Amino acid sequence: MNSENSYTLSQTLLDILACPACKGEIALMAEEQKLVCLGECQRRYPIRDGIPVMLIDEAELPEGALQ
């Protein structure tokens, strides 16, 4: 994948996705190609080749969070 490529996710998909860790709402961070949890855990899930990787083990924890 070229790093200049940017994929978009439909609003319908974003509306039905939830954080697998805390079941919180998800928001798109388009420039960073990540989905961020707006719930209590605040995990960030990568988007690879236009596909959200909604695996807890693949998520980045927010700064200052304990693993």
Backbone bond lengths (Angstrom), bond angles and torsions (degrees), N, CA, C in turn:
res aa  C-N    CA-C-N  psi(-1)  N-CA   C-N-CA  omega(-1)  CA-C   N-CA-C  phi
1 M - - - 1.448 - - 1.518 109.33 -
2 N 1.275 116.65 136.07 1.448 122.49 175.54 1.523 108.61 -76.62
3 S 1.323 117.92 132.86 1.468 120.51 -177.98 1.523 112.52 -65.26
4 E 1.341 117.36 -15.31 1.453 120.33 178.98 1.526 111.69 -81.31
5 N 1.344 117.19 -16.55 1.461 120.01 179.97 1.514 110.34 -68.43
6 S 1.311 114.86 139.82 1.456 120.92 177.73 1.518 107.91 -129.54
7 Y 1.290 116.39 126.95 1.449 121.64 -179.94 1.520 109.03 -104.02
8 T 1.310 116.16 150.98 1.446 120.20 175.75 1.522 109.02 -118.44
9 L 1.297 115.99 147.01 1.452 122.20 176.95 1.516 107.86 -108.57
10 S 1.315 115.94 143.60 1.459 119.14 -178.98 1.525 110.23 -69.16
11 Q 1.304 115.65 150.91 1.465 120.91 177.79 1.523 110.26 -63.09
12 T 1.320 116.90 -32.65 1.475 120.81 178.09 1.522 110.27 -60.68
13 L 1.335 117.13 -44.60 1.464 121.02 178.23 1.521 110.35 -64.05
14 L 1.323 117.12 -45.15 1.464 120.37 179.98 1.530 111.42 -61.52
15 D 1.332 116.69 -34.54 1.465 120.63 -179.65 1.527 112.77 -67.82
16 I 1.340 117.41 -28.83 1.470 118.71 -177.28 1.527 113.26 -96.55
17 L 1.344 117.46 -17.07 1.464 119.68 179.03 1.524 110.83 -73.10
18 A 1.317 114.82 145.96 1.467 121.44 174.19 1.518 107.84 -139.25
19 C 1.298 116.20 154.55 1.457 121.58 177.95 1.527 109.07 -63.05
20 P 1.329 117.67 126.52 1.463 119.33 179.27 1.530 113.55 -69.37
21 A 1.321 117.45 -19.05 1.462 120.94 -178.46 1.531 112.37 -83.13
22 C 1.335 116.59 -49.09 1.470 119.35 -174.21 1.525 113.39 -121.86
23 K 1.337 116.45 -0.47 1.480 123.06 -179.89 1.526 112.76 67.48
24 G 1.319 117.16 18.68 1.462 121.77 178.98 1.518 112.02 -75.86
25 E 1.318 115.30 166.68 1.461 122.66 178.21 1.527 109.01 -68.38
26 I 1.338 115.73 151.55 1.466 122.81 -177.73 1.529 109.48 -115.04
27 A 1.335 115.88 140.54 1.467 121.02 175.73 1.520 109.00 -126.05
28 L 1.315 116.51 148.89 1.451 122.84 -179.98 1.518 111.05 -87.61
29 M 1.329 115.76 131.78 1.464 122.91 170.27 1.527 104.69 -109.93
30 A 1.329 116.40 86.29 1.466 122.28 -169.27 1.529 113.01 -60.35
31 E 1.311 118.09 -44.54 1.465 120.44 -176.57 1.522 111.89 -65.32
32 E 1.317 117.01 -33.85 1.461 121.26 -179.56 1.522 112.19 -90.82
33 Q 1.339 117.20 -6.09 1.460 122.79 -177.15 1.536 110.76 52.85
34 K 1.340 113.87 55.16 1.462 121.40 177.69 1.521 109.48 -140.51
35 L 1.314 114.96 155.41 1.456 122.04 169.55 1.514 106.17 -107.81
36 V 1.308 116.98 130.96 1.456 120.84 -178.02 1.524 109.39 -112.76
37 C 1.322 115.57 137.37 1.456 121.72 177.39 1.527 108.38 -78.41
38 L 1.323 115.71 129.58 1.458 120.64 177.13 1.527 111.11 -93.61
39 G 1.313 116.55 0.91 1.464 122.48 178.89 1.514 111.16 -83.55
40 E 1.310 115.42 -159.07 1.467 119.69 -173.17 1.526 114.52 -71.28
41 C 1.331 119.33 -27.87 1.471 119.41 -174.79 1.528 113.48 -83.72
42 Q 1.339 119.11 -27.30 1.472 123.63 176.15 1.533 114.08 61.85
43 R 1.336 117.83 22.05 1.463 120.45 178.98 1.534 110.38 -64.19
44 R 1.344 114.58 156.02 1.468 121.38 177.76 1.516 107.91 -121.27
45 Y 1.328 115.17 122.20 1.458 122.00 -176.73 1.522 109.60 -103.69
46 P 1.339 117.57 132.16 1.466 119.97 -178.18 1.526 112.22 -72.98
47 I 1.326 115.35 155.68 1.455 122.46 171.10 1.520 105.16 -115.82
48 R 1.336 116.50 117.89 1.462 121.62 -177.87 1.519 109.29 -116.13
49 D 1.306 116.00 123.21 1.474 122.00 -179.13 1.515 111.67 51.85
50 G 1.330 116.16 37.68 1.458 121.44 177.14 1.516 114.81 82.43
51 I 1.329 117.47 4.43 1.465 121.86 -177.64 1.528 109.59 -113.56
52 P 1.333 117.94 121.61 1.468 119.95 176.80 1.530 110.77 -67.31
53 V 1.314 116.45 130.84 1.461 121.85 177.86 1.525 106.59 -100.17
54 M 1.321 115.68 92.63 1.465 121.54 -173.47 1.531 111.32 -95.17
55 L 1.325 115.81 52.41 1.453 122.37 177.49 1.527 108.83 -107.27
56 I 1.302 117.00 130.37 1.464 121.17 -177.89 1.529 110.98 -57.05
57 D 1.335 116.81 -40.26 1.466 120.71 -179.12 1.527 113.30 -67.37
58 E 1.323 117.89 -21.36 1.468 122.34 -179.90 1.530 112.37 -91.46
59 A 1.305 117.24 -11.12 1.467 121.69 -174.97 1.526 111.71 -77.54
60 E 1.328 115.25 148.75 1.453 121.67 172.38 1.517 108.03 -90.44
61 L 1.306 115.97 138.28 1.459 120.41 175.65 1.522 109.38 -85.26
62 P 1.329 117.85 153.02 1.460 119.24 177.34 1.528 110.48 -65.20
63 E 1.324 115.47 155.64 1.458 120.08 178.65 1.513 110.94 -56.76
64 G 1.322 115.89 136.55 1.456 120.64 178.22 1.512 114.42 85.08
65 A 1.329 118.48 -2.51 1.459 121.17 -179.39 1.522 110.11 -82.73
66 L 1.303 116.03 144.67 1.454 121.69 176.37 1.510 109.32 -86.47
67 Q 1.324 116.61 140.74 1.473 119.66 179.97 1.486 112.35 -85.33
